[in-house]
Amino acid sequence: MTAGGRGGVPRWLLLLVVVIVGALAFTAGRIVAVGGENDAAGPNEADAGFARDMQVHHAQAVEMAMIEYRATDDEELRIIAYDIATAQQSQRGQMYGWLVEWGLPQAGDPLMTWMRGSGHDHGASPEADDDELREAMGMASDEDVARLAELDGPARDCLFVDLMIRHHSGAVEMVDAIADLGSVPHVLRTAASMKETQQAEIDALRSVSSRLGCG
């Protein structure tokens, strides 16, 4: 296996592609933000919280997808992992651009603060710490990510499938919340597209889990 993983794709080249996609998406995010602000009075707390929290959420998805892409021998999972890494890196750039255009900081209130009382708050208590909030959002623990990097073969593939299904399910809940609470039209459109894509990936990952016999 080369440094880039099965198929001879150099790791540095894939990383360069991801960085370029993110940079282009950042520029696109600024353009979309400028064009979309005429449709609404401006972002509310939910719009800003969604942009911040989903960047955190996406960052871990990209990390796990890159681990799987480089290591797996399952061609279907390689394709899924590549799609997750590139699409979510692009969306991170968009959301970063929104906050810049709105003149808001990239960091804000604790995770999911904007979701409280919406019926989509994952059931996390106001006293939950950062690790508990991440778990409630469907994110993997640091130990889970370390295991994903250490395992090999079907055991790693099955862990990736399990972690990513849970991760995507948490994202879908966040999208449902912003659909109820958001105010900026292009945020709502992007979120709806995210839900469609991630739900399709959940279905594909469940199919892979069945094929591999994951418990």
C-alpha positions in Angstrom: 0.0 0.0 0.0 1.3 3.5 -0.8 1.4 6.4 1.6 -1.9 7.5 0.0 -3.8 4.3 0.6 -5.1 1.6 -1.7 -5.2 2.6 -5.3 -1.9 4.5 -5.3 -3.5 8.0 -4.5 -0.8 9.9 -2.6 -1.9 11.2 0.8 -0.5 14.6 0.2 -2.6 14.9 -3.0 -5.8 14.0 -1.3 -5.1 16.5 1.5 -4.3 19.2 -1.1 -7.7 18.6 -2.8 -9.5 18.8 0.5 -7.8 22.1 1.4 -8.5 23.6 -2.0 -12.2 22.5 -1.8 -12.4 24.2 1.6 -10.8 27.4 0.3 -13.2 27.5 -2.7 -16.2 26.8 -0.4 -15.1 29.6 1.9 -15.1 32.0 -1.0 -18.5 30.7 -2.2 -19.9 31.0 1.3 -19.0 34.7 1.3 -20.6 35.2 -2.1 -23.7 33.3 -1.1 -24.0 35.3 2.2 -23.8 38.6 0.4 -26.4 37.5 -2.1 -28.7 36.0 0.5 -28.9 38.8 3.1 -31.4 40.7 1.1 -33.9 37.9 1.8 -33.9 38.3 5.6 -33.2 40.8 8.3 -30.1 38.9 9.3 -29.0 35.8 11.3 -30.5 35.0 14.6 -29.0 33.0 17.5 -30.0 29.7 15.8 -28.4 30.6 12.5 -25.1 31.5 14.2 -25.2 28.5 16.6 -25.9 26.1 13.7 -22.9 27.5 11.7 -20.6 27.1 14.6 -21.7 23.7 15.9 -22.0 22.1 12.5 -18.4 23.2 11.7 -17.3 21.3 14.9 -19.5 18.3 13.9 -18.2 18.2 10.3 -14.6 18.5 11.4 -14.8 15.1 13.1 -16.6 13.5 10.2 -13.8 14.7 7.9 -11.2 13.2 10.3 -12.9 9.8 10.5 -13.6 9.7 6.8 -10.0 10.4 6.0 -8.9 7.6 8.3 -11.2 5.2 6.6 -10.4 6.3 3.1 -6.7 5.7 3.6 -7.0 2.4 5.3 -10.0 0.4 3.9 -9.8 -2.2 1.2 -13.6 -2.0 0.7 -14.1 0.0 -2.5 -17.7 1.1 -1.6 -16.6 2.4 1.8 -13.7 4.2 0.1 -16.1 6.1 -2.1 -18.4 6.9 0.7 -15.6 8.1 2.9 -14.2 10.3 0.1 -17.6 11.8 -0.5 -18.1 12.6 3.2 -14.6 14.1 3.6 -14.8 16.4 0.5 -18.5 17.4 0.9 -18.2 18.2 4.6 -14.9 20.1 4.2 -16.6 22.2 1.6 -19.6 22.9 3.9 -17.3 23.9 6.7 -15.8 26.5 4.4 -19.3 27.8 3.6 -20.3 28.1 7.3 -17.0 29.7 8.2 -17.8 32.3 5.5 -21.2 32.9 6.8 -19.9 33.9 10.2 -17.2 36.1 8.7 -19.8 37.9 6.6 -22.2 38.3 9.5 -19.3 39.8 11.6 -19.7 37.1 14.2 -16.9 35.1 16.0 -16.3 31.5 15.0 -16.7 30.5 18.7 -19.7 31.2 20.8 -22.0 29.6 23.4 -21.6 26.0 24.5 -22.6 23.4 22.0 -26.3 23.1 21.3 -27.3 26.2 23.3 -29.2 27.5 20.3 -31.2 24.2 20.2 -32.6 24.3 23.7 -36.3 24.3 24.0 -36.8 23.4 20.3 -37.7 19.8 20.8 -34.4 18.9 18.9 -31.9 19.5 21.7 -30.7 15.8 21.9 -31.9 15.7 25.5 -28.6 17.1 26.9 -28.9 18.9 30.2 -27.8 22.5 30.6 -25.1 21.3 33.0 -23.6 18.8 30.5 -19.9 19.3 29.9 -18.3 19.5 26.4 -17.7 15.7 26.1 -21.3 15.0 27.1 -22.6 17.5 24.6 -20.5 16.0 21.8 -21.8 12.5 22.6 -25.4 13.8 22.6 -24.8 15.3 19.2 -23.8 11.8 17.9 -20.0 12.6 17.8 -17.4 9.9 18.6 -15.2 10.1 21.7 -11.5 10.6 21.4 -11.1 7.0 22.3 -13.4 5.9 19.5 -11.4 7.9 16.9 -8.2 6.4 18.3 -9.6 2.9 17.9 -10.7 3.6 14.4 -7.1 4.6 13.5 -5.6 1.5 15.3 -8.0 -1.2 14.0 -7.6 -3.0 10.7 -9.7 -4.9 8.2 -13.4 -5.6 8.8 -13.3 -4.6 12.4 -12.3 -1.0 11.5 -14.8 -0.9 8.6 -17.6 -1.9 10.9 -16.5 0.6 13.6 -16.4 3.4 10.9 -19.9 2.4 9.7 -21.3 2.5 13.3 -19.6 5.7 14.2 -20.7 7.5 11.0 -24.3 6.4 11.2 -24.5 7.8 14.7 -22.6 10.9 13.7 -24.9 11.6 10.7 -28.0 10.9 12.8 -26.9 13.7 15.2 -26.4 16.0 12.3 -29.9 15.3 10.9 -31.3 16.3 14.3 -29.4 19.6 14.1 -30.8 20.2 10.6 -34.3 19.6 11.9 -33.7 22.2 14.6 -32.4 24.9 12.3 -35.4 24.2 10.0 -37.7 25.2 12.9 -35.5 28.0 14.4 -33.4 29.5 11.6 -34.2 32.8 9.8 -31.7 33.1 6.9 -33.0 31.5 3.6 -29.6 30.3 2.3 -28.8 28.7 5.7 -32.1 26.8 5.5 -31.5 25.7 1.9 -28.0 24.5 2.7 -29.3 22.6 5.8 -32.0 20.9 3.8 -29.4 19.8 1.3 -27.3 18.5 4.1 -30.1 16.4 5.5 -30.9 14.9 2.1 -27.2 13.9 1.5 -26.6 12.6 5.0 -29.8 10.6 5.1 -28.8 8.9 1.8 -25.4 8.2 3.3 -27.0 6.7 6.4 -29.0 4.3 4.2 -25.8 3.4 2.2 -23.8 2.8 5.4 -26.6 0.6 6.8 -26.5 -1.4 3.6 -22.7 -1.8 4.0 -23.2 -2.9 7.6 -25.5 -5.6 6.5 -23.2 -6.7 3.7 -20.2 -7.0 6.1 -22.2 -8.6 8.8 -21.4 -5.9 11.4 -23.0 -6.7 14.7 
